[in-house]
C-alpha cells in the first residue's frame, strides 16, 4: 500500500459531500489521488457533475479542473466502493426529536459500502459522534458481515473533521488532523494516507480517544459561551458593558481565551456535539451537569432576544403584535451562508408567533424555508428597508452590512452581536450593554412618507403617503431583488453539517 500512496495510484471514495466531505475530496484529488464522491442527494451530485460547487471555499473552477483531469467524479451508487482502496465517511450526525444522537446516516453508509468492500481497504469515519461509535457501528458490523478481522483483512480509523466555515486561515490541509485506529496496523495505514497530503497528523491511542477529543473541543466552547451568556444580563442590570469587560480580559496573554454573547448558538458543532458526549456519559450512569446547564443556557438566548425586543418596542410605543421587524442576518456565523441550527431561525419563529411582521436581509443567504414549508426571500439591505421597520435586529454580524447607513435610517436597532461598535446614532441598543430607560428613535413615526408594509405580491416595502392617505409601492427606494434558487441545504432538508 505504501507504493500506491507514493505513486498516487490509490483510489478513494468519500461518502457524504457536504461541508466536510467535499473539501476533503477536493484536497485528496488535488494531491493526485483519484476520488469518487458518493451522496444520496441527487441535486448535489448533479451540480458537481456540472462543475458547480455549493460549499463556500470550494470554487467552481476547482471542481471543473479536477473533473476534467479525471481526478474527481461524483455519483449516488455505492458500487464505486468496489474500486476503492480508501473509504472516508463524512455524513451528518444530527440529534433526534428526543434530543438523542442520530447515527442513522453512519449506519446507512456502512450498510451501503459493505457489499462492495475489498480486502485490504481502509475505512475512515470522520463524522462527529459519541465515543465508541467507530468500534460499535463500523468495525464490528463489517467484521460480522465479511468474516474478516480489522487490522488484518481491512483497516478502520476515526479522524474527526475540523472545519471552520468561512475561515481564511485554516482549511483541510493546514489544520492538524487527529487520528485513532482500531489496531496499531489500522493507525499506521491511516497515518500514512493522511500524512501524504496533510501538513500535520496527530495520532492517538484509539478511535474512542479521537472521538472524545472532538466532542471535548466543542463542549469547551459551548460551556464558555454559556458562561458569557449567563453573565450578560447581570452586566446589563449592574450598568456594566460586557463587551468592554471581555475586551479588557482578552488582553491577558495567558490563561484566558475570549468568548462572546449573542442571540444563541449555531452550526453543527456547538449545539449538538456536547449532547453526544453527555449521552455517552449517561450510558455509563454519569450526569455531566455542566453540559446540560450550558445547553439550556445557550438555547434560551433566542427567547431572551425576543423578550428584549418586545420590551424595546413597547418603550417606543409599539406593541410586538403587528410590529414591523427586520432581521439583519440569518446565517449562524459572520460572512458565511450556513443556516444549520442558526439562532436567527428561532428568533424569526418566535417573533412571528408573537404576531410581528418579520422579514430578513442577508447578503449570504438568498432564501430560507419557514416552518410551514414556504420560502422567504432576502430583502435588499437598503435605506428603505431600515426605514420601514419599527425595529431592526442584528442577528448576524456580516461584513456586508453598512451599519452606519442602517443607523442613519432605522427607527430602532437591537444589536445582538456588537456589530455596531463605533457607529454613530442614538437609536442603537446593544445586547450586553447597560440598559437605558428608553431607546430614542432617530426618525419620527409621523414622517410624510413612512414605510407602512410589505407588498404581498412584489415583496417590496410600501409607504403611506399621509397627505394623500394612501399606500404606495416604493420600488425606487427598495429595488427589485432577483429571485434566487433555494439554498441547496434547504432544498434537501439537510439542516445538519460539520465544523
C-alpha positions as CSV (number, residue, x, y, z in Angstrom):
1,X,0.0,0.0,0.0
2,X,2.9,2.3,0.6
3,X,3.7,2.1,-3.1
4,X,0.2,3.1,-4.0
5,X,0.4,6.1,-1.7
6,X,3.8,7.2,-3.0
7,X,2.7,6.7,-6.6
8,X,-0.7,8.3,-6.0
9,X,-2.3,5.3,-7.7
10,X,-4.6,4.7,-4.7
11,X,-8.3,5.2,-5.3
12,X,-10.5,6.9,-2.7
13,X,-14.2,7.2,-2.1
14,X,-15.8,9.9,0.0
15,X,-19.3,9.2,1.3
16,X,-21.2,12.4,2.1
17,X,-20.4,15.5,0.0
18,X,-21.3,18.3,2.5
19,X,-19.3,20.9,4.3
20,X,-16.7,18.3,5.3
21,X,-16.8,15.6,2.6
22,X,-16.5,17.9,-0.4
23,X,-13.5,19.8,0.9
24,X,-11.8,16.6,1.9
25,X,-12.5,15.0,-1.5
26,X,-11.1,18.1,-3.3
27,X,-8.0,18.1,-1.1
28,X,-7.3,14.4,-1.9
29,X,-7.8,14.9,-5.6
30,X,-5.6,18.0,-5.7
31,X,-2.9,15.8,-4.1
32,X,-3.2,13.5,-7.1
33,X,-5.5,10.7,-5.9
34,X,-8.4,9.6,-8.0
35,X,-11.5,10.4,-5.8
36,X,-15.1,9.4,-6.3
37,X,-17.7,11.2,-4.1
38,X,-21.0,9.5,-3.1
39,X,-24.0,11.4,-1.9
40,X,-27.7,10.4,-1.7
41,X,-28.7,13.9,-2.7
42,X,-29.1,13.8,-6.5
43,X,-29.3,17.6,-6.7
44,X,-25.8,17.9,-5.2
45,X,-24.4,15.2,-7.4
46,X,-25.9,16.9,-10.5
47,X,-24.4,20.3,-9.5
48,X,-20.9,18.7,-9.0
49,X,-21.1,16.9,-12.4
50,X,-21.9,20.3,-13.9
51,X,-18.8,21.8,-12.3
52,X,-20.9,23.8,-9.8
53,X,-19.7,24.0,-6.1
54,X,-22.2,24.6,-3.3
55,X,-19.7,24.7,-0.5
56,X,-18.1,28.0,0.5
57,X,-14.4,27.9,0.0
58,X,-14.5,25.4,-2.9
59,X,-14.5,27.2,-6.2
60,X,-16.3,26.1,-9.3
61,X,-13.0,26.2,-11.1
62,X,-11.5,23.6,-8.7
63,X,-14.3,21.1,-9.4
64,X,-14.1,21.7,-13.1
65,X,-10.4,21.3,-13.3
66,X,-10.3,18.1,-11.2
67,X,-13.2,16.6,-13.2
68,X,-11.5,17.4,-16.5
69,X,-8.3,15.8,-15.2
70,X,-10.2,12.6,-14.2
71,X,-9.3,13.1,-10.6
72,X,-12.8,13.7,-9.3
73,X,-16.2,12.2,-10.1
74,X,-19.5,12.1,-8.2
75,X,-22.5,9.8,-8.0
76,X,-25.1,8.2,-5.8
77,X,-24.2,4.5,-6.3
78,X,-22.2,2.7,-3.6
79,X,-20.8,0.3,-6.3
80,X,-17.9,2.7,-6.7
81,X,-16.6,1.3,-3.4
82,X,-15.6,-1.9,-5.2
83,X,-12.8,0.1,-6.9
84,X,-11.6,1.9,-3.7
85,X,-8.6,1.4,-1.5
86,X,-9.7,4.1,1.0
87,X,-13.3,5.0,2.0
88,X,-13.9,8.1,4.1
89,X,-17.3,8.6,5.7
90,X,-18.4,12.2,6.2
91,X,-22.1,12.0,6.8
92,X,-24.4,14.1,9.1
93,X,-24.8,13.2,12.7
94,X,-27.8,15.2,14.0
95,X,-30.0,14.8,17.0
96,X,-33.3,13.1,17.1
97,X,-36.6,14.8,18.0
98,X,-35.9,13.4,21.6
99,X,-32.5,15.2,21.7
100,X,-30.6,11.9,21.3
101,X,-27.8,11.0,18.9
102,X,-28.9,10.1,15.5
103,X,-26.3,7.9,13.8
104,X,-28.6,6.6,11.1
105,X,-26.6,8.2,8.4
106,X,-23.5,6.4,9.6
107,X,-25.3,3.1,9.7
108,X,-26.7,3.7,6.2
109,X,-23.2,4.4,4.9
110,X,-21.8,1.2,6.4
111,X,-24.7,-0.8,5.0
112,X,-24.2,0.8,1.6
113,X,-20.5,0.1,1.4
114,X,-20.4,-3.4,2.9
115,X,-21.3,-5.4,-0.2
116,X,-18.6,-3.8,-2.2
117,X,-15.8,-3.6,0.3
118,X,-12.5,-5.1,-1.0
119,X,-9.9,-6.9,1.2
120,X,-7.1,-4.5,2.2
121,X,-9.3,-1.4,2.2
122,X,-9.1,1.4,4.8
123,X,-12.3,2.8,6.2
124,X,-12.1,6.2,8.0
125,X,-15.0,7.7,9.8
126,X,-14.9,11.5,10.1
127,X,-18.5,12.3,11.3
128,X,-18.7,13.7,14.8
129,X,-20.2,11.1,17.0
130,X,-20.2,9.6,20.5
131,X,-17.2,7.7,21.9
132,X,-17.4,4.1,20.8
133,X,-19.2,4.6,17.5
134,X,-16.4,3.5,15.3
135,X,-15.9,0.2,17.1
136,X,-19.6,-0.5,17.6
137,X,-21.1,0.8,14.3
138,X,-18.3,0.5,11.8
139,X,-15.7,-2.1,12.8
140,X,-18.0,-4.7,14.4
141,X,-20.7,-4.7,11.7
142,X,-18.0,-5.0,8.9
143,X,-16.3,-7.9,10.7
144,X,-19.7,-9.7,11.2
145,X,-20.7,-9.2,7.5
146,X,-17.3,-10.1,5.9
147,X,-15.8,-12.6,8.4
148,X,-12.6,-10.5,8.3
149,X,-10.6,-9.1,11.2
150,X,-9.9,-5.4,11.5
151,X,-6.2,-4.8,11.3
152,X,-5.6,-7.9,9.1
153,X,-8.0,-8.1,6.1
154,X,-9.3,-4.5,6.3
155,X,-8.5,-1.4,8.4
156,X,-10.6,1.0,10.4
157,X,-9.8,4.5,11.7
158,X,-11.5,7.5,13.2
159,X,-10.3,11.0,12.3
160,X,-12.6,13.8,13.4
161,X,-13.4,16.6,11.0
162,X,-12.2,20.0,11.9
163,X,-13.8,22.6,9.6
164,X,-14.2,26.3,10.4
165,X,-16.7,27.6,7.7
166,X,-15.6,30.9,6.2
167,X,-12.1,30.8,7.7
168,X,-9.3,32.3,5.6
169,X,-6.6,30.9,7.8
170,X,-7.4,27.2,8.2
171,X,-8.6,24.6,5.8
172,X,-8.3,20.9,5.4
173,X,-4.6,20.9,4.5
174,X,-3.2,23.0,7.3
175,X,-5.5,22.0,10.2
176,X,-3.8,19.4,12.5
177,X,-5.5,16.0,11.8
178,X,-6.3,13.8,14.8
179,X,-6.5,10.1,14.0
180,X,-7.0,6.9,16.0
181,X,-7.1,3.3,14.8
182,X,-8.9,0.2,15.8
183,X,-5.5,-1.5,15.9
184,X,-1.9,-0.3,15.6
185,X,-1.9,-1.6,12.0
186,X,-5.0,0.4,11.2
187,X,-3.5,3.6,12.7
188,X,-0.3,3.1,10.7
189,X,-2.2,2.9,7.5
190,X,-4.4,5.9,8.3
191,X,-1.3,8.0,9.3
192,X,0.4,7.1,6.0
193,X,-2.6,8.0,3.9
194,X,-3.5,11.4,5.6
195,X,0.2,12.2,6.1
196,X,0.7,12.0,2.3
197,X,-1.3,15.2,1.7
198,X,-2.0,16.9,5.0
199,X,0.5,19.1,6.9
200,X,0.3,17.6,10.4
201,X,-1.1,14.3,11.7
202,X,-1.8,13.8,15.5
203,X,-2.0,10.1,16.3
204,X,-3.9,8.9,19.4
205,X,-4.1,5.5,21.0
206,X,-7.6,4.6,19.9
207,X,-10.7,5.6,17.9
208,X,-12.5,6.3,21.1
209,X,-9.9,8.8,22.2
210,X,-10.2,10.6,18.9
211,X,-14.0,10.6,19.1
212,X,-13.9,12.1,22.6
213,X,-11.3,14.7,21.7
214,X,-13.6,16.1,19.0
215,X,-16.5,16.3,21.4
216,X,-14.5,17.9,24.1
217,X,-13.2,20.6,21.7
218,X,-16.8,21.9,21.1
219,X,-18.1,21.2,24.6
220,X,-15.3,23.5,25.8
221,X,-16.7,26.2,23.5
222,X,-20.3,25.5,24.5
223,X,-19.6,25.8,28.2
224,X,-17.6,29.0,27.9
225,X,-20.2,30.7,25.6
226,X,-22.9,29.8,28.1
227,X,-20.9,31.4,30.9
228,X,-20.8,34.6,29.0
229,X,-24.4,34.4,28.0
230,X,-25.3,33.9,31.7
231,X,-23.2,36.8,32.8
232,X,-24.6,39.1,30.1
233,X,-28.0,40.1,31.7
234,X,-26.3,40.6,35.0
235,X,-23.9,43.1,33.4
236,X,-26.8,44.9,31.8
237,X,-28.6,45.2,35.2
238,X,-25.4,46.3,37.0
239,X,-24.7,49.0,34.5
240,X,-21.6,47.2,33.1
241,X,-20.8,46.9,29.4
242,X,-19.9,43.2,28.9
243,X,-18.2,43.9,25.6
244,X,-15.8,46.3,27.3
245,X,-15.2,43.7,30.1
246,X,-14.5,41.0,27.6
247,X,-12.1,43.1,25.5
248,X,-10.2,44.1,28.7
249,X,-10.0,40.5,29.8
250,X,-8.7,39.4,26.4
251,X,-5.6,41.5,26.9
252,X,-4.3,38.8,29.4
253,X,-1.6,36.9,27.5
254,X,-2.0,33.7,29.4
255,X,-4.7,31.5,31.0
256,X,-7.6,33.2,29.1
257,X,-9.5,32.8,25.8
258,X,-12.2,35.2,24.8
259,X,-15.8,34.1,24.2
260,X,-18.7,36.5,23.4
261,X,-22.5,36.6,23.9
262,X,-25.0,36.5,21.1
263,X,-28.5,35.5,20.1
264,X,-27.7,31.8,20.5
265,X,-25.5,29.1,19.1
266,X,-25.5,27.6,15.7
267,X,-23.8,25.3,13.2
268,X,-23.4,21.5,13.7
269,X,-20.8,21.5,16.4
270,X,-21.7,23.6,19.4
271,X,-25.4,22.9,19.6
272,X,-25.1,19.2,19.0
273,X,-21.6,17.8,19.9
274,X,-21.9,18.3,23.7
275,X,-25.2,16.3,23.7
276,X,-23.3,13.3,22.1
277,X,-20.8,13.5,24.9
278,X,-23.4,13.8,27.6
279,X,-25.4,10.9,26.1
280,X,-22.3,8.7,26.2
281,X,-21.6,9.6,29.8
282,X,-25.2,8.8,30.7
283,X,-24.7,5.3,29.2
284,X,-22.2,4.9,32.0
285,X,-24.5,6.1,34.7
286,X,-22.9,9.6,34.8
287,X,-24.5,13.0,34.6
288,X,-22.5,15.8,33.0
289,X,-24.2,18.7,34.7
290,X,-22.0,21.5,33.1
291,X,-23.1,20.3,29.6
292,X,-26.8,20.2,30.5
293,X,-26.7,23.6,32.0
294,X,-24.6,25.1,29.2
295,X,-27.0,23.7,26.6
296,X,-30.1,25.1,28.4
297,X,-28.4,28.5,28.8
298,X,-27.4,28.8,25.2
299,X,-30.7,27.5,23.8
300,X,-32.7,30.1,25.7
301,X,-30.9,33.0,24.1
302,X,-33.3,33.4,21.1
303,X,-36.2,33.7,23.6
304,X,-34.3,36.2,25.7
305,X,-33.6,38.3,22.5
306,X,-37.3,38.3,21.5
307,X,-38.3,39.3,25.1
308,X,-35.9,42.2,25.0
309,X,-37.1,43.2,21.5
310,X,-40.7,43.3,22.7
311,X,-39.7,45.5,25.6
312,X,-37.8,47.9,23.4
313,X,-40.8,48.1,21.0
314,X,-43.1,48.8,24.0
315,X,-40.8,51.6,25.2
316,X,-41.2,53.2,21.7
317,X,-45.0,52.8,21.9
318,X,-45.2,49.9,19.5
319,X,-46.7,46.5,20.6
320,X,-44.9,43.5,19.2
321,X,-48.1,42.2,17.7
322,X,-48.1,43.8,14.2
323,X,-44.7,45.4,14.7
324,X,-42.5,45.5,11.5
325,X,-39.2,43.8,12.2
326,X,-36.2,43.2,10.1
327,X,-33.7,40.5,11.0
328,X,-30.3,41.5,9.7
329,X,-28.6,38.2,9.1
330,X,-30.0,34.6,9.1
331,X,-26.7,32.6,8.9
332,X,-25.4,31.3,12.2
333,X,-22.0,32.9,11.7
334,X,-20.5,36.0,10.2
335,X,-19.8,36.1,6.5
336,X,-20.9,32.5,5.7
337,X,-24.1,31.1,4.1
338,X,-24.7,28.3,6.6
339,X,-28.2,28.1,8.2
340,X,-27.6,25.0,10.2
341,X,-29.0,25.4,13.7
342,X,-28.9,29.2,13.3
343,X,-30.4,31.1,16.3
344,X,-31.8,33.6,13.8
345,X,-34.2,30.9,12.7
346,X,-35.6,30.6,16.2
347,X,-35.7,34.4,16.6
348,X,-37.7,34.6,13.4
349,X,-40.1,31.8,14.5
350,X,-40.7,33.4,18.0
351,X,-41.3,36.9,16.6
352,X,-43.7,35.5,14.1
353,X,-45.5,33.6,16.7
354,X,-45.9,36.8,18.7
355,X,-47.7,38.4,15.8
356,X,-44.9,40.5,14.4
357,X,-44.4,41.1,10.7
358,X,-40.9,39.8,10.1
359,X,-38.7,40.0,7.1
360,X,-35.0,39.4,6.7
361,X,-31.9,40.5,4.8
362,X,-28.7,38.6,4.4
363,X,-26.1,39.1,1.8
364,X,-25.0,35.4,2.1
365,X,-28.4,33.7,2.3
366,X,-30.9,34.5,-0.6
367,X,-33.8,32.5,0.9
368,X,-34.8,30.2,3.7
369,X,-37.6,27.8,4.3
370,X,-40.0,28.6,7.1
371,X,-41.6,26.0,9.4
372,X,-44.7,25.9,7.3
373,X,-42.7,25.0,4.2
374,X,-43.0,28.3,2.5
375,X,-39.9,30.1,1.2
376,X,-39.0,33.6,2.3
377,X,-36.7,35.7,0.2
378,X,-34.0,38.1,1.5
379,X,-34.8,41.8,1.1
380,X,-32.1,44.2,-0.2
381,X,-30.3,45.9,2.6
382,X,-31.1,49.5,1.5
383,X,-32.3,52.6,3.4
384,X,-36.0,52.0,2.6
385,X,-35.9,48.6,4.4
386,X,-34.4,50.2,7.5
387,X,-37.0,53.0,7.4
388,X,-39.9,50.5,7.0
389,X,-39.0,48.7,10.2
390,X,-40.2,49.5,13.7
391,X,-37.1,47.5,14.8
392,X,-34.0,46.1,13.1
393,X,-32.4,43.2,15.0
394,X,-28.8,42.5,14.0
395,X,-28.7,38.7,14.4
396,X,-25.6,38.0,12.2
397,X,-22.7,40.5,12.1
398,X,-22.0,40.2,8.3
399,X,-19.3,42.5,7.0
400,X,-21.5,43.2,4.0
401,X,-24.0,45.4,6.0
402,X,-23.5,49.1,6.0
403,X,-24.1,49.7,9.7
404,X,-23.8,53.4,9.6
405,X,-26.4,53.6,6.8
406,X,-28.6,51.3,8.9
407,X,-28.3,53.6,11.9
408,X,-29.0,56.7,9.8
409,X,-32.3,55.3,8.6
410,X,-33.7,52.8,11.2
411,X,-36.0,53.9,13.9
412,X,-34.5,51.5,16.4
413,X,-31.7,48.9,16.2
414,X,-31.2,46.0,18.6
415,X,-27.7,44.7,18.0
416,X,-27.1,41.2,19.4
417,X,-23.5,40.9,18.1
418,X,-21.9,44.3,18.9
419,X,-21.6,44.8,15.2
420,X,-22.4,48.5,15.5
421,X,-19.4,49.3,17.7
422,X,-18.1,52.7,16.6
423,X,-21.3,53.5,14.7
424,X,-22.9,56.9,15.4
425,X,-26.6,57.0,16.4
426,X,-28.8,57.3,19.4
427,X,-31.1,54.6,18.2
428,X,-28.9,51.6,18.9
429,X,-29.3,49.2,21.8
430,X,-26.6,46.5,22.1
431,X,-27.1,43.2,23.9
432,X,-24.9,43.2,27.0
433,X,-24.6,46.9,27.3
434,X,-26.2,48.8,30.3
435,X,-29.9,49.2,29.8
436,X,-31.2,52.7,29.1
437,X,-34.5,54.0,30.3
438,X,-35.8,54.4,26.8
439,X,-34.4,53.9,23.3
440,X,-34.5,57.1,21.3
441,X,-35.8,56.8,17.7
442,X,-34.0,58.7,15.0
443,X,-37.0,59.2,12.8
444,X,-40.5,60.3,13.6
445,X,-43.3,57.8,13.2
446,X,-45.3,60.7,11.6
447,X,-43.0,61.2,8.5
448,X,-44.9,62.2,5.5
449,X,-43.7,59.1,3.7
450,X,-43.3,56.5,6.4
451,X,-42.9,52.9,5.4
452,X,-46.2,51.1,6.0
453,X,-45.9,47.5,5.0
454,X,-44.7,44.9,2.5
455,X,-46.4,44.4,-0.8
456,X,-47.6,40.7,-0.6
457,X,-47.1,40.3,-4.4
458,X,-43.8,42.1,-5.1
459,X,-42.3,41.6,-1.6
460,X,-41.3,45.3,-1.7
461,X,-41.9,47.7,1.3
462,X,-44.8,50.1,0.9
463,X,-45.1,53.6,2.2
464,X,-48.0,55.6,3.5
465,X,-48.5,59.0,1.9
466,X,-50.1,60.7,4.8
467,X,-51.1,63.7,2.7
468,X,-53.0,61.5,0.2
469,X,-53.9,58.9,2.8
470,X,-52.9,56.1,0.6
471,X,-50.3,53.3,0.4
472,X,-47.8,53.3,-2.4
473,X,-45.1,50.9,-3.5
474,X,-41.6,52.4,-3.3
475,X,-39.6,50.3,-5.7
476,X,-37.4,53.4,-6.3
477,X,-36.3,53.0,-2.6
478,X,-36.1,49.3,-2.3
479,X,-35.0,47.9,-5.7
480,X,-36.4,44.7,-7.1
481,X,-34.5,41.6,-6.0
482,X,-33.6,38.8,-8.3
483,X,-35.2,35.5,-7.2
484,X,-32.5,33.1,-6.3
485,X,-32.7,29.3,-6.3
486,X,-33.3,27.7,-3.0
487,X,-30.1,27.2,-1.0
488,X,-29.0,23.6,-1.6
489,X,-29.0,22.6,2.0
490,X,-32.5,24.0,2.4
491,X,-33.7,22.2,-0.7
492,X,-32.5,18.8,0.6
493,X,-33.9,19.4,4.0
494,X,-30.4,18.9,5.4
495,X,-30.0,21.1,8.5
496,X,-27.0,19.3,9.7
497,X,-23.4,19.7,9.0
498,X,-19.9,19.6,10.3
499,X,-17.4,22.1,11.7
